[in-house]
């Protein structure tokens, strides 16, 4: 199944785009191989606002968020997770507005545990309170429900805007590319279970932090799931040809992917290999992987 990626959409950096009666988006000028066009910050509500993913520590983006608020109070800063391109600007925005920072947890592990891609974790972040699956933030005209979706990272949340059946998907689902699952904290079985969680829902639209809205959520998630299942089968098929080390697997499976992204691809391969090893389907000896039995 081909993933129906959306790689083109109209926007201008720093401009407040009204996406619905309750949702406004501002995109930060931090494009890159892992952020696509940049971090999309969402302002939710009409009278009092919640900000979802305030983006990196960037004064221009902070000013754009405040301009988009048009003087309305910001009561909450909600974080899908604690990678710096999503939450690095949270402290600045709190200092300007007095808003409460809410997240699933502090950044998991300790510095150096996980490979840093373009943006590492924010180990300085201390949320004012933690959110668990099903917890709600109630604004005068909007209700946001936290949905725990581990996989990309263990503290990942999506947020449901109940009034519009919209889901803010962070990095769990992105319209322009598949998410990277980064061991040891990122976990492929968790990621697949979080995909199934979304397949059981009836959301009308997705708002990812990077890229354009996704208008057909169920179709998109089904394609992402099929893609991940296909990647696992590709790994198994390669190992049936004989033992491979990690670079050999990545070069064979991601041969159409630019070399600059092979570091991220290798993390995905490791994330697929870990459950195969746990199930006893694959073994690792001296840095090489092979089929068991």
C-alpha positions as CSV (number, residue, x, y, z in Angstrom):
1,X,0.0,0.0,0.0
2,X,1.4,3.4,-1.0
3,X,1.5,6.0,1.7
4,X,-0.4,9.1,0.4
5,X,2.2,11.6,1.6
6,X,1.3,15.4,1.3
7,X,4.6,17.2,0.5
8,X,3.3,20.4,-0.8
9,X,1.1,23.0,1.0
10,X,0.7,26.7,1.1
11,X,2.1,28.6,4.1
12,X,4.3,31.5,5.0
13,X,6.7,31.5,7.9
14,X,5.5,33.4,10.9
15,X,2.0,33.9,9.5
16,X,-1.1,32.9,11.5
17,X,-3.2,30.5,9.3
18,X,-6.7,29.9,10.5
19,X,-7.4,26.2,9.8
20,X,-10.8,26.0,11.5
21,X,-13.0,28.0,13.9
22,X,-10.8,26.7,16.8
23,X,-7.4,26.0,15.2
24,X,-4.7,28.5,14.1
25,X,-1.2,27.4,13.0
26,X,2.1,29.2,12.9
27,X,5.2,27.6,11.3
28,X,8.7,28.2,12.5
29,X,11.5,28.8,10.1
30,X,13.5,25.7,11.1
31,X,13.3,23.5,8.0
32,X,15.5,20.4,7.8
33,X,15.7,16.7,7.0
34,X,13.8,15.8,10.2
35,X,11.5,18.9,10.6
36,X,10.4,19.1,6.9
37,X,9.2,22.7,6.4
38,X,9.5,23.5,10.1
39,X,7.7,23.1,13.4
40,X,4.0,23.9,13.2
41,X,2.7,25.4,16.4
42,X,-1.1,25.2,17.0
43,X,-3.2,27.7,18.9
44,X,-6.5,26.2,20.0
45,X,-9.5,28.0,21.2
46,X,-11.2,31.4,20.7
47,X,-11.4,33.3,24.0
48,X,-8.6,31.5,25.9
49,X,-5.9,29.6,24.1
50,X,-3.9,26.4,24.5
51,X,-0.7,26.2,22.5
52,X,0.4,22.8,21.2
53,X,4.1,22.4,20.6
54,X,5.6,25.9,20.9
55,X,8.6,24.8,18.8
56,X,12.3,25.5,19.3
57,X,14.0,28.2,21.3
58,X,13.5,30.9,18.7
59,X,12.6,34.5,19.5
60,X,11.1,35.2,16.1
61,X,8.8,32.2,16.4
62,X,7.8,33.2,19.9
63,X,6.8,36.7,18.6
64,X,4.8,35.1,15.8
65,X,2.9,32.9,18.4
66,X,2.1,36.0,20.5
67,X,1.0,37.9,17.4
68,X,-1.3,35.1,16.4
69,X,-2.8,35.1,19.9
70,X,-4.0,38.7,19.3
71,X,-3.9,39.6,22.9
72,X,-6.0,36.6,24.0
73,X,-4.7,34.8,27.1
74,X,-2.7,31.6,26.7
75,X,-3.5,29.3,29.6
76,X,-1.8,26.1,28.6
77,X,1.3,25.0,26.7
78,X,0.8,21.3,25.7
79,X,3.7,19.2,24.5
80,X,3.3,16.2,22.3
81,X,6.8,15.1,23.4
82,X,10.1,16.5,24.6
83,X,12.3,16.8,21.5
84,X,13.7,20.3,21.2
85,X,12.0,21.2,17.9
86,X,8.7,20.7,19.7
87,X,9.3,22.1,23.2
88,X,12.5,24.2,23.2
89,X,10.5,27.4,23.3
90,X,8.1,26.3,26.1
91,X,10.0,28.1,28.9
92,X,10.1,31.4,26.9
93,X,6.4,31.2,26.1
94,X,5.6,30.5,29.8
95,X,7.7,33.5,30.9
96,X,5.8,35.7,28.5
97,X,2.3,34.4,29.3
98,X,2.2,32.6,32.6
99,X,0.8,29.6,30.9
100,X,1.1,26.1,32.5
101,X,3.4,23.6,30.7
102,X,1.8,20.1,30.5
103,X,3.4,17.0,29.1
104,X,3.4,13.2,29.7
105,X,6.8,13.4,31.5
106,X,10.2,14.9,31.5
107,X,12.5,13.7,28.8
108,X,13.1,10.0,29.4
109,X,16.5,8.6,30.3
110,X,19.6,10.7,30.6
111,X,21.7,12.8,28.2
112,X,23.6,10.6,25.8
113,X,21.2,7.6,26.1
114,X,19.6,8.1,22.6
115,X,21.3,9.1,19.4
116,X,20.7,12.7,18.5
117,X,19.4,13.4,15.1
118,X,18.7,16.9,14.1
119,X,17.0,17.8,17.4
120,X,17.9,16.1,20.7
121,X,15.8,15.9,23.9
122,X,15.2,18.8,26.2
123,X,16.6,17.6,29.5
124,X,16.1,21.1,31.1
125,X,12.3,20.9,30.7
126,X,10.2,20.5,33.9
127,X,6.5,20.3,33.1
128,X,4.2,22.0,35.6
129,X,2.0,19.0,35.5
130,X,1.8,15.6,33.8
131,X,-0.9,14.3,31.6
132,X,-2.0,10.7,31.3
133,X,-4.1,9.0,28.7
134,X,-7.6,10.4,28.8
135,X,-6.8,13.5,30.8
136,X,-8.6,16.6,29.6
137,X,-7.8,20.3,29.3
138,X,-11.0,22.3,29.3
139,X,-11.0,25.8,27.7
140,X,-14.1,28.0,27.6
141,X,-14.9,26.8,24.0
142,X,-12.6,23.8,23.4
143,X,-11.8,20.5,25.1
144,X,-8.5,18.8,24.5
145,X,-8.0,15.1,25.5
146,X,-4.5,13.6,25.9
147,X,-4.0,10.3,24.0
148,X,-0.8,8.4,24.9
149,X,0.9,7.2,21.8
150,X,4.4,5.8,22.6
151,X,6.7,4.5,19.9
152,X,8.6,7.4,18.4
153,X,9.4,8.2,22.0
154,X,7.9,6.8,25.2
155,X,6.4,10.1,26.4
156,X,4.6,10.9,23.2
157,X,1.0,12.3,23.3
158,X,-1.5,13.2,20.7
159,X,-4.3,15.6,21.5
160,X,-7.9,15.3,20.5
161,X,-9.9,18.4,19.9
162,X,-13.3,17.0,20.8
163,X,-15.4,19.8,19.3
164,X,-14.0,19.2,15.8
165,X,-13.0,15.5,16.0
166,X,-9.4,16.7,15.1
167,X,-6.2,15.0,16.3
168,X,-2.9,16.8,16.8
169,X,-0.5,14.0,16.0
170,X,3.0,15.5,16.9
171,X,5.6,13.1,15.4
172,X,3.5,10.0,15.7
173,X,1.9,10.6,12.3
174,X,3.5,13.1,9.9
175,X,2.0,13.8,6.4
176,X,5.3,14.2,4.6
177,X,7.3,11.1,5.9
178,X,7.2,8.2,8.3
179,X,8.3,8.7,11.9
180,X,11.7,7.6,13.2
181,X,11.6,5.1,16.1
182,X,14.7,5.7,18.1
183,X,15.8,2.9,20.5
184,X,16.4,2.4,23.3
185,X,13.4,4.6,24.4
186,X,11.6,4.4,21.1
187,X,9.9,1.0,20.6
188,X,8.5,-0.5,17.5
189,X,5.9,-2.8,19.1
190,X,4.7,0.3,21.1
191,X,4.6,2.3,17.8
192,X,2.5,-0.4,16.1
193,X,0.1,-0.5,19.0
194,X,-0.2,3.2,18.9
195,X,-1.1,3.0,15.2
196,X,-3.8,0.5,16.0
197,X,-5.1,2.9,18.7
198,X,-5.6,5.5,16.0
199,X,-7.2,3.0,13.6
200,X,-9.9,2.3,16.2
201,X,-10.8,6.0,16.3
202,X,-13.0,8.1,14.0
203,X,-11.0,11.3,13.8
204,X,-12.0,13.7,11.0
205,X,-8.6,15.3,10.4
206,X,-5.0,15.1,11.6
207,X,-2.8,18.1,12.4
208,X,0.8,16.9,12.5
209,X,3.5,19.2,14.0
210,X,5.5,18.9,10.7
211,X,3.7,19.3,7.4
212,X,0.2,19.7,6.1
213,X,-3.0,18.5,7.6
214,X,-4.1,14.9,6.8
215,X,-7.6,14.8,5.4
216,X,-8.1,11.0,5.3
217,X,-6.7,9.8,8.6
218,X,-7.8,6.1,8.5
219,X,-6.5,5.6,5.0
220,X,-3.2,7.2,6.0
221,X,-2.6,5.3,9.2
222,X,-3.5,2.0,7.5
223,X,-0.8,2.8,4.9
224,X,1.8,3.6,7.6
225,X,1.0,0.3,9.3
226,X,1.3,-1.7,6.1
227,X,4.6,0.1,5.4
228,X,6.1,-0.8,8.8
229,X,4.9,-4.4,8.4
230,X,6.6,-4.4,4.9
231,X,9.9,-3.1,6.4
232,X,9.9,-6.0,8.9
233,X,9.3,-8.5,6.1
234,X,12.2,-6.9,4.0
235,X,14.5,-7.4,6.9
236,X,13.5,-11.1,7.3
237,X,13.8,-11.6,3.5
238,X,17.4,-10.1,3.5
239,X,18.5,-12.2,6.4
240,X,17.2,-15.4,4.7
241,X,19.9,-14.7,2.1
242,X,22.5,-14.9,4.9
243,X,23.9,-13.0,7.8
244,X,24.1,-9.2,7.5
245,X,25.5,-6.4,9.6
246,X,23.5,-3.2,10.2
247,X,25.0,-1.1,7.4
248,X,24.4,-3.9,4.9
249,X,20.8,-4.2,5.9
250,X,20.3,-0.4,5.7
251,X,22.0,-0.2,2.3
252,X,19.9,-3.0,0.9
253,X,16.5,-1.9,2.3
254,X,16.9,1.9,2.0
255,X,18.7,1.9,-1.3
256,X,16.3,4.7,-2.6
257,X,16.9,6.8,0.5
258,X,19.5,9.6,0.5
259,X,22.7,8.6,2.3
260,X,22.3,11.6,4.6
261,X,19.2,9.9,6.1
262,X,20.8,6.4,6.6
263,X,21.6,7.2,10.2
264,X,17.9,7.6,10.9
265,X,17.1,4.6,8.8
266,X,19.5,2.5,10.8
267,X,17.6,3.4,14.0
268,X,14.4,2.1,12.4
269,X,16.1,-1.1,11.3
270,X,17.3,-1.6,14.9
271,X,13.8,-0.9,16.2
272,X,12.4,-3.6,13.9
273,X,15.2,-6.1,14.8
274,X,14.7,-5.8,18.6
275,X,11.3,-7.5,18.7
276,X,12.5,-10.1,16.1
277,X,15.4,-11.0,18.5
278,X,13.0,-11.1,21.5
279,X,10.7,-13.5,19.7
280,X,13.7,-15.7,18.8
281,X,13.2,-15.2,15.0
282,X,16.6,-13.4,14.6
283,X,19.9,-13.7,16.5
284,X,22.9,-11.4,16.6
285,X,26.5,-12.7,16.7
286,X,29.6,-10.5,16.5
287,X,27.6,-7.5,15.0
288,X,25.9,-9.6,12.4
289,X,22.2,-10.6,12.3
290,X,20.9,-14.0,11.1
291,X,17.7,-15.9,10.9
292,X,17.2,-18.5,13.6
293,X,16.1,-22.1,12.8
